[in-house]
Structures are given as C-alpha cells and as structure tokens.
Amino acid sequence: MSRLRAALLTTAIAVMGVSVLSTPAQAAGWVYIGVYTTKSKCIDMGQQYVREGFSQYDCTGSPGYYPLWVR
C-alpha cells in the first residue's frame, strides 16, 4: 500500500509542477492539479495554490479519491 501511496504522491507533485509552469494564474477555466487520498491533503494543497495566485480551489470527490481543481 505504501508503494501505491508513494507513486500517487510522486505523480501529484509532477503534475503540480507542470501545471503551475504551463498555466497562468489568471486562467479563466478550471485547471486539474491531481488526486489526493484524503480531503484534508487536497484542501491543504488547494489553499497553497490560492496563496500562490489562484482565486479558487475545489476538492469535491469521494473517500480515497479527491481531485484538486484550481482557477
């Protein structure tokens, strides 16, 4: 289970890096960041993106699968 969790975390970090570099903070549409296993982790990352210039985040999902979207 820890290998799966590590793989998900690594993928999420890579996606976040590419998304931040390729998408301006002023983009009008929602930008997909990645999936988190807990809602609290998703919210923490969403709040970080808002601190870095995005205006909103969304962590709507189900237990074990919380996709993070920002705009």
C-alpha positions in Angstrom: 0.0 0.0 0.0 2.9 2.4 0.7 4.3 1.9 -2.8 0.9 2.9 -4.3 0.7 6.0 -2.0 4.3 7.0 -2.9 3.5 6.6 -6.6 0.4 8.8 -6.2 2.3 11.4 -4.3 5.1 11.4 -6.9 2.6 11.7 -9.7 0.7 14.5 -8.0 3.9 16.5 -7.4 4.9 16.1 -11.1 1.5 17.2 -12.3 1.5 20.2 -10.0 4.9 21.3 -11.2 3.9 21.1 -14.9 0.5 22.7 -14.3 2.0 25.6 -12.4 4.6 26.2 -15.1 2.3 25.9 -18.0 -0.8 27.7 -16.8 -1.0 31.4 -15.8 -2.8 32.2 -12.6 -5.3 34.4 -14.5 -6.7 31.4 -16.5 -10.5 31.7 -16.6 -11.2 27.9 -16.6 -10.6 25.2 -14.0 -7.1 23.6 -14.1 -6.8 20.0 -12.9 -3.9 19.5 -10.5 -4.1 15.9 -9.3 -5.8 13.4 -6.9 -5.3 13.2 -3.2 -6.2 10.3 -0.9 -7.7 12.5 1.9 -9.8 15.6 1.7 -7.6 17.4 4.2 -4.5 16.9 1.9 -6.5 18.2 -1.1 -7.7 21.2 0.9 -4.1 22.0 2.1 -2.8 22.0 -1.5 -5.8 24.0 -2.7 -5.1 26.7 -0.1 -1.4 26.7 -1.1 -2.4 27.3 -4.8 -4.7 30.2 -3.6 -1.8 31.7 -1.7 0.3 31.5 -4.8 -2.1 33.4 -7.0 -5.1 31.3 -8.0 -8.5 32.5 -6.9 -10.4 29.3 -6.0 -9.9 25.6 -5.5 -12.3 22.6 -5.4 -11.8 19.2 -3.7 -15.1 17.5 -4.5 -14.7 13.8 -4.5 -15.3 10.6 -2.6 -13.3 8.8 0.2 -9.8 8.0 -1.1 -10.2 10.0 -4.3 -10.2 13.8 -4.1 -9.3 15.6 -7.3 -7.9 19.1 -6.9 -9.0 21.8 -9.4 -7.9 25.4 -9.2 -8.7 28.6 -11.1 
